[in-house]
């Protein structure tokens, strides 16, 4: 059982929902990333999604595009991101870390080299936005062989046959994109998400995490009622942008934003 599967099983047994924050590695600068990861855990994160900065993040809106620009300006490479996770893992052996990014940096490094380095660093999952499962036969097995979960995206328009196919190639959880468009682009329709996620649950046994459009505790709780976990990204990255010159204020702002989501999700148990 992978670290991701173990955490999600424990939460399910407790009747609780996963809180999965996303930040971009190297933003606002590489020296801050590991500290921010620990701050997220202290605020209640169950799993961390760590974005690998890329020059053409096609699925992301302006907030995360700018985060990628800031990170790349500081020389944040894929190899450096892996090193950050290894540093984080030295003092946190338990919190799963999922790298989320695009295929090009992994391809440039070499898939087998990357998979080996990722496993050594304690990375638990890989979500490659522009790698559909039909084209992952040369890549996903390298991850699975090292107990790294390949994670794929589901969209509101994904057909039933494709949901089944994606689930067959996935482990850990599937990431349901709650809106049509890029990250940070729209307000979430919770009723529609509830209907879609219920249908996805009929087609896969994997936990379903919902991302895009979750901005506050109220939205997190509403999505948590109908899913196995909530994925929070753009609002956190925007907070980093607004406090990038003051590390202490930045960590407090992230905690003040994320912790109420943790409380709201845990209140669903009562």
Buried (B, 14 or more C-beta within 10 A) or exposed (E): EBBBBEBBEEBEEEEBBBBBBBBBBBBBBBEBBBEBBBBBBEBBBBBBBBBBBBEEBEBBBEBBBBBBBBBBEBEBBBEBBBBBBBBBBEEBEEBBBBBBBBBBBBEEBEBEEBBEBBBEBBBBBBBBBBBBBEEBEEBBBBBBEBBBBBBBBBBEEBEEEBBEBBBEBBBBBBBBBBBEEBBBBBEBBBEEBBEBBEEBBEBBEBBBBBBBBBBEBEBBBBBBBBBBBBBBBBBBBBBBBEBBEEBEEBBEBBBEBBBBBBEBBBEBEE
